[in-house]
Amino acid sequence: MKKLLITMMLIMAAAFVISCGSDDSDDSCANEGEFRCVNQTNVTLQWCFSGVWTSVDECGSDETCNAKTGKCEAEGGDTGNTGDTGNTGNTGDTGNTGNTGDTGNTGNTGDTGNTGNTGDTGNTGDTGNTGTYANPYGTATLNFTVDQIGNESDPQDSTIGIIQSAFASGTYGGAGENMQPSTAQGFQSSAYYYVDATNGNAVQVMQIPIINSAGGNPAVIMSFPEESLAIGELGVSLFEGAQAVIYIVDVDWNAKKISCFHAFGEGTANVTTLGDVTAHGGFAFTGNVTWFSPKNYDQGQGDISSQLGVTACAAK
């Protein structure tokens, strides 16, 4: 049995920063989720996120910045905005309330009949916990590419390292929850390099769903220690010898902190592009991981949440 690499958690704790970038610019905002258009070199679409105006897209010369829809739209395509009335088809999203049919998944609570299996164990209540948290807890496919990595010293309104798409797809939990919730209006992924004299420098990649024009859940965070970064296959794990770590979490966006951890990933990442990460170099990787809840971890580790010092999210 491999030994858990608990020290990786120090990197994880240091890496998680909701708002990357320097706070030198006093671009604070009050209406969370609001969009605005700012005239810079090109017209930039900004989003009020965690109390700060954050650039999310730079509109092209043939595009119009639309603060109402939160998009850079093709010129003359505004009539296509009547297509937004097609968005009233989003009321079809109320059909998503049909997803409340997913509450039919609460029929999975019938799986709690498996807790009847705890009658098999009868040993400890912990075995009841492992019965609640599936093992494995899901899988994910990774695919990320950015021309330039951001840097923690970049100004707050910098768009370097940010892309308007998800890099991780798959499911988590025994019920197979989608990592990309259907309620999301879009996804934002970002990569930036940060310096940590105590735990080591690293590149952090983060994915968040945009729900109701604000940060949503779950978020995916991946950290690559600088000393381990190299072209080729890297081990993604909490175990000894790991070269990267990935986890899926729920975030308290008001407090700007992780509220709980759904799972950590075990697998590999294949780095295909690696520029000078300290100077906005390019970065790209693909990969696959299997999720494991900290309440029922891989290789018979069981409940490691106390070892890691993390709060596990409720079982899915």
TORTOR-286391 format. One line per 3 residues: number of its first residue (from 1); their letters; for each residue y, x, z of C-alpha. Coordinates in steps of 0.02 Angstrom, whole numbers, plus 50000, padded with zeros to 5 digits. Each point is the difference from the previous one (the first is absolute). Layout:
<domars>
NUM	A	Y X Z; ...
</domars>
This chain:
<domars>
1	MKK	50000 50000 50000; 50169 50070 49951; 50135 50029 50129
4	LLI	50154 49889 49993; 50156 50095 49953; 50114 49921 50130
7	TMM	50141 50123 49963; 50026 49911 49834; 50074 49859 50101
10	LIM	50145 50112 50047; 50042 50015 49816; 49981 49813 49981
13	AAA	50115 49962 50145; 50131 50123 49939; 49989 49942 49820
16	FVI	50035 49817 50022; 50183 49968 49966; 50049 49829 49936
19	SCG	50164 50057 49923; 49988 50171 49920; 50156 50094 49951
22	SDD	50153 50062 50086; 50109 49882 50100; 50157 50094 49953
25	SDD	50059 49856 49891; 50063 49852 50101; 49920 49872 49886
28	SCA	49947 49878 50134; 49969 49817 49961; 49972 49843 50101
31	NEG	49910 49875 49887; 49822 50063 49993; 49920 49974 49830
34	EFR	50165 49978 49907; 50024 50090 49832; 50159 50074 49927
37	CVN	50051 50093 49843; 50097 50163 50018; 50089 50096 49862
40	QTN	49947 50181 50009; 49949 50109 49852; 49907 49846 49942
43	VTL	49999 49830 50083; 49883 50012 50149; 49911 49853 50082
46	QWC	49999 50017 50189; 49904 49904 50133; 50050 49972 50182
49	FSG	49849 50074 50087; 49987 50040 50186; 50189 49985 50017
52	VWT	50042 50124 49861; 50039 49978 49814; 49853 50082 49911
55	SVD	49997 50030 49811; 49848 49921 49919; 50036 50013 49814
58	ECG	50123 50076 49877; 50038 49881 49857; 49993 50068 49823
61	SDE	50141 49990 49874; 49918 49848 49922; 49973 49912 50166
64	TCN	50106 49892 50115; 49991 50016 50189; 49964 49829 50076
67	AKT	50028 49996 50188; 49941 49819 50007; 49826 50036 49934
70	GKC	49993 50178 50065; 49958 50071 49827; 50066 50103 49856
73	EAE	49987 49877 49856; 50009 50022 49812; 50172 49956 49932
76	GGD	50004 49828 49923; 49842 49964 50094; 50099 49904 50126
79	TGN	49957 49844 49903; 49829 50058 50042; 50059 49971 50176
82	TGD	49975 49820 49957; 49826 50069 49998; 50038 50016 50184
85	TGN	49984 49814 49995; 49829 50051 49948; 50005 50080 50169
88	TGN	50004 49823 50060; 49826 50022 49939; 49999 50107 50155
91	TGD	49999 49835 50085; 49830 50012 49927; 49993 50137 50128
94	TGN	50001 49856 50119; 49833 49987 49922; 49978 50156 50102
97	TGN	50002 49879 50141; 49839 49962 49919; 49964 50173 50066
100	TGD	50004 49913 50163; 49834 49955 49929; 49973 50179 50051
103	TGN	50004 49926 50171; 49836 49943 49935; 49966 50184 50029
106	TGN	50017 49952 50179; 49830 49940 49956; 49971 50185 50022
109	TGD	50030 49961 50179; 49831 49928 49974; 49960 50184 49986
112	TGN	50051 50005 50180; 49832 49922 50012; 49954 50181 49971
115	TGN	50073 50026 50171; 49843 49910 50043; 49929 50167 49947
118	TGD	50087 50068 50151; 49862 49909 50084; 49894 50130 49912
121	TGN	50101 50139 50075; 50038 49928 50168; 50042 50181 50038
124	TGD	50189 50010 50004; 50146 49894 49949; 50047 50143 49884
127	TGN	49854 49957 49889; 50080 49831 49986; 50155 50088 49935
130	TGT	49904 50094 49868; 49927 49835 49946; 50178 49937 49972
133	YAN	50063 50149 49900; 49894 50021 49844; 49933 50173 49959
136	PYG	50056 50052 49873; 50163 49905 50002; 50036 49999 49812
139	TAT	50041 50119 49859; 50154 50059 49906; 50039 50081 49833
142	LNF	50150 50118 49995; 50111 50043 49851; 50172 50074 50027
145	TVD	50120 50092 49884; 50181 50050 50026; 50107 50121 49900
148	QIG	50090 50059 50156; 49958 49995 50184; 50140 49949 50116
151	NES	50058 50106 50144; 50049 49945 50175; 50168 50085 49972
154	DPQ	50040 49889 49850; 50141 49874 50023; 49947 49826 50053
157	DST	50043 49924 49831; 49892 50123 49903; 49867 49927 49886
160	IGI	49904 50164 49986; 49816 49976 50039; 50005 49810 49993
163	IQS	49901 49893 49878; 49995 49810 49989; 49812 49980 50002
166	AFA	49850 50016 50115; 49891 50157 50004; 49856 49929 50103
169	SGT	49893 49850 49954; 49845 49925 50077; 49948 49898 50151
172	YGG	49990 50019 50188; 49915 49905 50140; 49836 49907 50007
175	AGE	50081 49854 49908; 50056 50113 49856; 50188 49982 50021
178	NMQ	50099 50059 49848; 50102 50158 50033; 50126 49929 49878
181	PST	50037 49827 50072; 50034 49862 49874; 50156 49952 50099
184	AQG	50084 50165 49954; 50143 49993 49875; 49967 50180 49955
187	FQS	49950 50169 50071; 50092 50161 50036; 49917 50170 50018
190	SAY	50086 50161 50046; 49961 50184 50026; 50104 50124 50095
193	YYV	49985 50171 50078; 50046 50025 50182; 50010 50148 50118
196	DAT	49919 49997 50171; 50006 50164 50096; 49880 49934 50132
199	NGN	49861 49919 49900; 50024 50073 49827; 50090 49949 49841
202	AVQ	49925 49867 49888; 50022 49881 49855; 49992 49817 50048
205	VMQ	49961 49861 49877; 50032 49821 50055; 49971 49828 49922
208	IPI	50082 49841 50061; 49993 49822 49933; 50166 49912 49977
211	INS	49984 49827 50076; 50147 49879 50012; 50111 50143 49937
214	AGG	49955 50109 50149; 49866 50122 50055; 49832 49916 50027
217	NPA	49822 50040 50054; 49880 50083 49985; 50075 50171 49962
220	VIM	49899 50150 49941; 50049 50175 50056; 49924 50164 49941
223	SFP	50044 50173 50062; 49964 50167 49915; 50030 50153 50111
226	EES	50092 50130 49896; 49875 50135 50045; 49859 49898 49923
229	LAI	50087 49945 49840; 49919 50068 49843; 49947 49943 49826
232	GEL	49826 49926 50004; 49895 49897 50119; 50057 49983 50181
235	GVS	49902 49922 50143; 50081 49846 50076; 49935 49973 50176
238	LFE	50026 49999 50187; 49858 50125 50017; 50008 50189 50010
241	GAQ	50039 50083 49834; 50110 49859 49938; 50143 50042 49882
244	AVI	50087 49832 50004; 50002 49841 50103; 50029 49818 49949
247	YIV	50018 49841 50100; 50042 49817 49976; 50115 49923 50130
250	DVD	50112 49856 50049; 50181 50049 50029; 50128 49924 50117
253	WNA	50146 50014 49879; 50130 49953 50130; 49945 50136 50120
256	KKI	49962 50118 49855; 49830 50050 50066; 49815 49971 49971
259	SCF	49942 49850 50100; 49813 50023 49970; 49870 50090 49894
262	HAF	49877 49905 49891; 49899 50149 49939; 49990 50183 49952
265	GEG	49926 50063 49838; 49854 50117 49965; 49985 50067 49822
268	TAN	50085 50116 49877; 50163 50022 49906; 50013 50097 49838
271	VTT	50171 50082 49980; 50042 50016 49815; 50185 50047 50009
274	LGD	50079 50109 50133; 50174 50071 49980; 50106 50085 50132
277	VTA	49995 49864 50132; 50142 50082 50096; 50116 49984 49850
280	HGG	49967 49827 49924; 49847 50054 49901; 49885 49875 49916
283	FAF	49845 49931 50086; 49852 49898 49939; 49827 49958 50065
286	TGN	49858 49877 49985; 49862 49964 50124; 49883 49883 50089
289	VTW	49977 49967 50186; 49893 49889 50109; 50091 49916 50144
292	FSP	49937 50005 50180; 50080 49909 50146; 50044 50110 50150
295	KNY	49899 49872 50099; 49840 50037 49904; 50016 50168 49914
298	DQG	49894 50096 49876; 49844 50104 50041; 49962 49905 50159
301	QGD	50164 50046 50085; 50028 49821 50056; 50163 49958 50087
304	ISS	50116 50151 49984; 50165 49908 50022; 50028 50072 50174
307	QLG	49959 50175 49939; 50129 49982 49862; 50124 49914 50114
310	VTA	50025 49856 49879; 50002 49812 50012; 49874 49915 49885
313	CAA	50054 49845 49905; 49901 49841 50027; 49840 49996 49899
316	K	50015 49929 49825
</domars>
